[in-house]
Structure formats: structure tokens, C-alpha cells
């Protein structure tokens, strides 16, 4: 069995413009003679590898704790893409029939067109993962996210797929359960048996 960690480190991953830097503050330390080491974390929920829930862009949308785990656990397809706009015709023809979870490799500077987001929604995709900070260009965040999230597509952002070849894997990327959270950190891995 092969396990590939496709997560970015929470403390060093590139942050979305305007996000607050991740901060770890040590509250107690065994090295200082305390009973245990205890650290507080300050970070926005979109730091590092994380999952967006519908609540991120949709008023009264589902929070991260309400999202079905089937979105994050199961077979997935890793597909290499080119930088720039990703069109539906280019992506869909490369996916095996019935693909429900898609991870876009080399996608740090790849963005979905509105038509591509709509096509993924119509295909009833469960999960879309990207290496970039967003599947959308910064000037069209709302439309792309809303299309995908209204279709209940889970978005995994800030993946690290350099060690994964194109092909089918088993994905395990369940987000931390945070009631009321519009996003959550995840430790995403790919498994090949």
C-alpha cells in the first residue's frame, strides 16, 4: 500500500491575500518544568490545506460539520492541468465515466471558467480539489464558489500533489468537525493499494 501526503503544512502554506498569519503560542512546556506542553493556535479556517463548506459563500448554507463524509473519503481521480483558464470540454473528456472526486494537479495558477464550474455541478461531482488558494480567479470568486457550493460540491484547497501521478487513488481528507464553521483544516492523503 502506498500513502501520499497531499497536505501543505499549516504554518508555512501560502495564505490568501488579507489572511492573518498562523500563530502558535506555547501556553505551557515540559522543557520549562510544566506538567505538559500545551499550545494555542490562531489561524483563519482557510489556512493550509482546508475544505470550504457552502456557508463560506451561501447565507444559511451548510457548515463544515454538516457536510457528508462521503465527499472526503473514497475513490478519486488526479488529473494534471495547464495554467490559466480550465474549460469544461478540456477537463470532462479526461475523466473516467462516473468520476465523483477530482483533484487538479499543477493547478496553483489554474482557474475554472463559469461554464466549467456549471458543468461540474451538472455532473454531480462530490469533490473538487485544487493546489491553488481557490478554484476561481480572484475577480470571480463569488460566482465560481457559489455555483460549486450550491451544487454541494466540497472544495479542497491548497493541496500539494507533486508526488502523485495522474490516475485513480483512494482519498482520505475528512475536515475537522467545527459546528458553525465555513471551512476546516484537513490532513489529506491519497492511498493506492
Secondary structure, DSSP 8 states (H G I E B T S, - for coil): -EEEE----TTTS---TT----EEEEEE-GGGT-SS-EEEEE--TTSSSEEE-GGGTSTT---GGGS-GGGTEEEEEEEE--SEEE-HHHHHTTS-TT--EEEEET-TTEEE-HHHHHHHHHTT-SEEEESSS-SS-GGGHHHHHHHHHHTT-EEEES---TT--SEEEEEE--B---TT-SEEEB--EEEE-
